[in-house]
Amino acid sequence: MAKRVSGVSAIVGAAEPHASYSRGGDEDAGNEGDARGTEQGEEPSCAIKQLPSRLLFKAAAVAAMINPVNEPVIGPSAAVSEGVLPSPLAIAVATAKYWGPSPRQLTVSFVETTPSDLRRRIVQHLNAWTIGVRFVETARDGQVRISRRGGGYWSYLGTDILLIPRGRPTMNLEAFTMNTPESEYRRVVRHEAGHSLGFQHEHMRRQLVARIDPAKAYDYFLRRYNWDRTTVDQQVLTALDDRTIMGTPPDQDSIMCYQLPGSITTDGRPIRGGKDINSTDSAFATRIYPRAAGGAGFSDASGASSFGDDDWPESEDVQDVQLSA
């Protein structure tokens, strides 16, 4: 859900299911298969990770330093620079996490030893958005730091990645290997790249949340995922505040939207969810992150044990975020 902090949105997320992405058939059908294999009967989770509360004001200051339109949000259009978003398209962006329209590159490193072919494949899918933000591999200490350990699929949101201490991942792709199906690279890696770009979960848009029957949702998520009511409230029933996002009418076919079954909606129709970046995702992303002519002009945004905890000792906090011109 979105939480307002001093006029700037901060995202609070917990684990949620990657439900089936089928576009029809049995509404409660099993998932398409995760990186660990369908025989395990497990469904991967995706979370927008939150910063420790002590860093929320600092995160807002860093976001504003990177891009002045990340200053306190007044309304839905507060984060739109003139000429950057001329018309509504398809997905939402957290205004306080937006990297801004200037072309830039985000460096990418891997926490564990990772084969070169696997590194290349993951980075290629991160760049499938083909926009003015380019993901570029570096040997270590990238702005985007990817782990493949346990904990499911998750990412910090947009500019928040600059506040994560070095040595800790900003994105997790549990158990991804070269044997992982291409469909999962499209569905999962591209989705997590969207979070690093500042894109929220589309199924949390107010118009889609309004279609969900709370009583049915509580029962369904308790039976299927053992979620309590608080978790269902946070991950399914609490809509994003329209004032904290810039975007377009909800797009249930967006890569940023998960499928929800018709058994929990008021009209009996599922929220479809997306398997890949669709045309409206691409058009919107290109307008807020326009590509440089010829691919030139990119700037650098630079500034373990178990990484399941969203917090870390205050002594590890990033003190100075350095940005290249």
C-alpha positions as CSV (number, residue, x, y, z in Angstrom):
1,M,0.0,0.0,0.0
2,A,1.1,3.6,-0.3
3,K,1.9,5.6,2.8
4,R,2.2,9.4,2.8
5,V,5.3,10.7,4.5
6,S,5.7,14.5,4.6
7,G,3.9,14.8,1.3
8,V,6.0,12.2,-0.4
9,S,4.9,8.6,-1.0
10,A,6.7,5.7,0.6
11,I,5.8,2.2,-0.3
12,V,5.1,-0.4,2.3
13,G,5.0,-3.9,0.8
14,A,4.9,-7.5,2.0
15,A,5.1,-10.8,0.2
16,E,2.3,-11.5,-2.2
17,P,1.6,-14.4,-4.7
18,H,2.6,-14.6,-8.3
19,A,-0.7,-16.1,-9.3
20,S,-1.5,-17.8,-12.6
21,Y,-1.1,-15.7,-15.7
22,S,-3.4,-17.7,-17.9
23,R,-5.9,-15.5,-19.8
24,G,-8.9,-17.7,-19.2
25,G,-9.9,-21.2,-18.2
26,D,-10.1,-22.3,-14.6
27,E,-9.9,-19.2,-12.5
28,D,-8.0,-21.0,-9.7
29,A,-5.7,-22.9,-12.0
30,G,-2.1,-23.5,-10.8
31,N,0.7,-21.1,-11.7
32,E,2.6,-21.2,-14.9
33,G,5.7,-22.5,-13.0
34,D,8.4,-20.7,-11.2
35,A,12.2,-20.8,-11.5
36,R,12.3,-23.7,-9.1
37,G,10.0,-26.0,-11.1
38,T,6.3,-26.7,-10.9
39,E,6.8,-30.1,-9.3
40,Q,7.4,-28.4,-6.0
41,G,4.0,-26.9,-6.0
42,E,5.3,-23.6,-4.8
43,E,4.3,-20.2,-6.1
44,P,6.9,-17.4,-6.0
45,S,6.2,-14.2,-4.2
46,C,6.9,-10.6,-5.2
47,A,7.2,-7.7,-2.8
48,I,8.0,-4.1,-3.1
49,K,10.5,-3.8,-0.3
50,Q,10.3,-0.9,2.2
51,L,13.1,1.1,3.6
52,P,13.4,1.3,7.4
53,S,11.2,4.0,8.7
54,R,14.1,6.1,9.9
55,L,15.2,6.5,6.2
56,L,11.8,7.7,4.7
57,F,12.6,11.4,4.9
58,K,16.1,10.8,3.6
59,A,14.7,8.8,0.7
60,A,12.4,11.7,-0.1
61,A,15.3,14.1,-0.1
62,V,17.4,11.8,-2.3
63,A,14.5,11.4,-4.8
64,A,14.0,15.1,-4.9
65,M,17.7,15.6,-5.5
66,I,17.7,13.2,-8.4
67,N,14.5,14.7,-9.9
68,P,12.8,17.9,-8.6
69,V,9.4,16.6,-9.6
70,N,9.7,14.1,-6.7
71,E,9.0,17.0,-4.3
72,P,5.8,16.6,-2.2
73,V,2.9,15.4,-4.2
74,I,-0.1,17.8,-4.5
75,G,-2.1,15.9,-7.1
76,P,-2.0,13.2,-9.7
77,S,-0.1,15.4,-12.2
78,A,2.4,16.7,-9.7
79,A,5.2,14.4,-10.9
80,V,4.8,15.2,-14.6
81,S,7.3,17.5,-16.2
82,E,6.2,19.5,-19.1
83,G,6.3,17.5,-22.2
84,V,7.3,14.3,-20.4
85,L,3.8,12.7,-20.1
86,P,1.6,14.3,-22.8
87,S,-1.2,11.8,-22.5
88,P,-2.3,9.0,-20.2
89,L,-1.3,5.5,-21.2
90,A,-1.3,2.4,-19.0
91,I,0.6,2.0,-15.7
92,A,1.4,3.8,-12.5
93,V,4.6,5.3,-11.2
94,A,5.3,6.3,-7.7
95,T,6.0,10.0,-8.0
96,A,8.5,10.0,-5.2
97,K,10.7,7.3,-6.7
98,Y,10.8,8.5,-10.3
99,W,14.3,8.8,-11.9
100,G,13.3,11.7,-14.1
101,P,13.3,12.2,-17.9
102,S,17.1,12.6,-18.5
103,P,18.7,9.5,-20.0
104,R,20.8,7.6,-17.4
105,Q,22.2,4.2,-16.8
106,L,21.8,2.1,-13.7
107,T,24.7,-0.2,-12.9
108,V,23.9,-3.9,-12.2
109,S,26.0,-6.4,-10.1
110,F,25.3,-9.8,-8.7
111,V,25.6,-10.7,-5.0
112,E,26.6,-14.3,-5.6
113,T,29.0,-15.8,-8.1
114,T,26.9,-15.9,-11.3
115,P,27.9,-17.4,-14.6
116,S,28.5,-14.9,-17.4
117,D,25.8,-16.2,-19.7
118,L,23.2,-16.0,-16.9
119,R,24.3,-12.5,-16.0
120,R,24.0,-11.4,-19.7
121,R,20.5,-13.0,-20.0
122,I,19.2,-11.3,-16.9
123,V,20.5,-7.9,-17.9
124,Q,19.1,-8.3,-21.4
125,H,15.6,-8.8,-19.8
126,L,16.1,-5.9,-17.5
127,N,16.6,-3.8,-20.6
128,A,13.6,-5.1,-22.4
129,W,11.8,-1.9,-21.5
130,T,14.0,-0.2,-24.1
131,I,13.7,3.3,-22.6
132,G,16.0,6.1,-21.5
133,V,17.1,4.2,-18.4
134,R,19.7,1.5,-19.3
135,F,20.8,-1.3,-17.1
136,V,24.6,-1.9,-17.4
137,E,26.5,-4.6,-15.7
138,T,29.4,-3.8,-13.5
139,A,31.8,-6.0,-11.5
140,R,30.5,-5.1,-8.1
141,D,28.6,-2.5,-6.0
142,G,26.0,-1.8,-8.7
143,Q,23.1,0.4,-8.0
144,V,20.9,-2.6,-8.8
145,R,22.3,-5.6,-6.9
146,I,20.7,-9.0,-7.7
147,S,20.6,-12.0,-5.5
148,R,19.3,-15.5,-6.4
149,R,19.0,-16.8,-2.9
150,G,15.8,-17.9,-1.1
151,G,13.1,-15.3,-0.4
152,G,11.1,-15.3,-3.6
153,Y,11.0,-12.4,-6.0
154,W,11.2,-8.8,-4.8
155,S,12.7,-5.4,-5.4
156,Y,13.1,-2.0,-3.8
157,L,11.2,0.8,-5.6
158,G,12.9,3.3,-8.0
159,T,15.3,5.7,-6.3
160,D,15.1,3.9,-3.0
161,I,17.8,1.5,-4.3
162,L,20.4,4.2,-3.6
163,L,19.7,3.9,0.1
164,I,20.4,0.2,0.4
165,P,23.9,-0.5,1.9
166,R,26.5,-2.0,-0.3
167,G,26.7,-5.7,-0.1
168,R,22.9,-6.0,0.3
169,P,20.7,-6.8,-2.7
170,T,18.1,-4.5,-4.1
171,M,16.4,-7.2,-6.1
172,N,15.9,-10.9,-5.6
173,L,15.3,-13.6,-8.3
174,E,15.2,-16.8,-6.3
175,A,16.8,-19.8,-8.1
176,F,16.9,-18.3,-11.6
177,T,19.3,-20.3,-13.8
178,M,19.9,-20.8,-17.5
179,N,17.3,-23.6,-17.3
180,T,14.6,-21.3,-16.2
181,P,11.9,-21.0,-19.0
182,E,12.1,-17.9,-21.2
183,S,8.5,-17.2,-20.2
184,E,9.6,-16.7,-16.6
185,Y,12.3,-14.3,-17.6
186,R,9.7,-12.2,-19.4
187,R,7.2,-12.5,-16.6
188,V,9.4,-12.1,-13.6
189,V,12.7,-10.3,-14.5
190,R,10.9,-7.6,-16.5
191,H,8.4,-7.1,-13.7
192,E,11.1,-6.6,-11.1
193,A,12.9,-4.3,-13.5
194,G,9.7,-2.2,-13.5
195,H,9.9,-1.9,-9.8
196,S,13.5,-0.6,-10.0
197,L,12.2,2.0,-12.5
198,G,9.6,3.1,-9.9
199,F,6.5,1.2,-11.3
200,Q,4.0,0.1,-8.7
201,H,1.8,-3.0,-8.7
202,E,-1.0,-2.3,-11.1
203,H,-3.5,-4.6,-9.3
204,M,-3.4,-2.2,-6.4
205,R,-5.1,0.6,-8.4
206,R,-8.3,1.8,-6.8
207,Q,-10.5,0.8,-9.8
208,L,-9.3,-2.8,-9.6
209,V,-9.4,-3.1,-5.9
210,A,-13.0,-1.9,-6.0
211,R,-13.9,-5.1,-8.0
212,I,-12.8,-7.4,-5.1
213,D,-15.2,-8.8,-2.6
214,P,-13.4,-8.5,0.8
215,A,-15.1,-11.6,2.4
216,K,-14.2,-13.8,-0.5
217,A,-10.7,-12.4,-0.6
218,Y,-10.1,-13.1,3.1
219,D,-11.3,-16.7,2.6
220,Y,-9.4,-17.3,-0.6
221,F,-6.0,-16.0,0.6
222,L,-6.3,-17.8,3.9
223,R,-7.0,-21.1,2.2
224,R,-4.4,-20.7,-0.5
225,Y,-1.6,-18.8,1.1
226,N,-2.4,-18.8,4.8
227,W,-2.6,-15.0,4.9
228,D,-4.2,-13.3,7.8
229,R,-6.7,-10.5,7.3
230,T,-4.1,-7.8,7.9
231,T,-1.9,-9.2,5.1
232,V,-4.9,-9.4,2.7
233,D,-5.8,-5.8,3.6
234,Q,-2.3,-4.6,2.9
235,Q,-1.6,-6.6,-0.3
236,V,-5.1,-6.8,-1.9
237,L,-7.7,-4.5,-0.4
238,T,-5.9,-1.3,0.2
239,A,-5.7,0.8,-3.0
240,L,-2.9,3.1,-3.9
241,D,-3.5,6.7,-3.2
242,D,-4.1,8.4,-6.6
243,R,-2.2,11.4,-5.4
244,T,1.0,9.4,-4.9
245,I,1.2,8.0,-8.4
246,M,1.2,9.3,-11.9
247,G,-0.3,7.1,-14.5
248,T,-3.3,6.2,-16.6
249,P,-6.5,4.2,-16.3
250,P,-5.7,0.8,-14.8
251,D,-4.4,-1.8,-17.2
252,Q,-5.0,-5.4,-16.0
253,D,-2.9,-6.7,-18.9
254,S,0.2,-4.7,-17.8
255,I,3.3,-6.6,-16.8
256,M,3.0,-4.9,-13.5
257,C,-0.4,-6.5,-12.8
258,Y,-0.9,-9.9,-11.3
259,Q,-3.9,-12.2,-12.0
260,L,-6.5,-12.4,-9.3
261,P,-9.2,-15.1,-9.7
262,G,-12.9,-14.4,-10.5
263,S,-13.8,-16.3,-7.4
264,I,-13.0,-13.2,-5.3
265,T,-14.3,-10.5,-7.6
266,T,-17.8,-9.0,-7.3
267,D,-18.5,-9.6,-11.0
268,G,-17.1,-13.1,-11.2
269,R,-14.5,-12.1,-13.8
270,P,-10.8,-12.5,-13.0
271,I,-8.3,-9.7,-13.1
272,R,-6.2,-11.0,-16.0
273,G,-2.6,-10.0,-15.2
274,G,0.2,-9.7,-17.7
275,K,2.8,-12.1,-18.9
276,D,5.1,-9.5,-20.6
277,I,5.6,-5.8,-21.2
278,N,2.6,-4.8,-23.3
279,S,2.3,-2.0,-25.8
280,T,0.8,0.5,-23.3
281,D,3.4,-0.3,-20.7
282,S,6.1,0.4,-23.4
283,A,4.4,3.6,-24.6
284,F,4.0,5.0,-21.1
285,A,7.5,4.1,-20.0
286,T,9.0,5.6,-23.2
287,R,7.3,8.9,-22.5
288,I,8.4,9.3,-18.9
289,Y,11.8,7.9,-19.7
290,P,12.5,9.1,-23.3
291,R,15.4,7.5,-25.1
292,A,18.4,9.6,-26.1
293,A,19.1,10.0,-29.8
294,G,21.5,7.2,-30.8
295,G,21.6,5.9,-27.3
296,A,24.0,8.5,-26.2
297,G,23.9,10.9,-23.2
298,F,23.4,8.5,-20.4
299,S,24.5,9.5,-16.9
300,D,25.4,7.3,-14.0
301,A,23.1,7.3,-10.9
302,S,25.7,5.9,-8.5
303,G,25.9,7.1,-5.3
304,A,25.4,-12.4,2.6
305,S,23.9,-14.0,4.9
306,S,20.1,-13.9,4.7
307,F,18.6,-10.8,3.2
308,G,15.0,-11.5,4.2
309,D,14.9,-8.7,6.7
310,D,13.9,-5.3,5.3
311,D,16.0,-3.5,8.0
312,W,19.7,-3.4,8.8
313,P,21.8,-1.8,11.6
314,E,21.7,2.0,11.5
315,S,25.5,1.9,11.3
316,E,25.2,0.4,7.8
317,D,23.0,3.3,6.5
318,V,24.3,5.0,3.3
319,Q,25.6,8.4,4.4
320,D,26.2,10.2,1.2
321,V,24.5,9.5,-2.1
322,Q,26.8,10.7,-4.9
323,L,25.3,11.4,-8.3
324,S,27.3,11.9,-11.5
325,A,26.3,14.8,-13.8
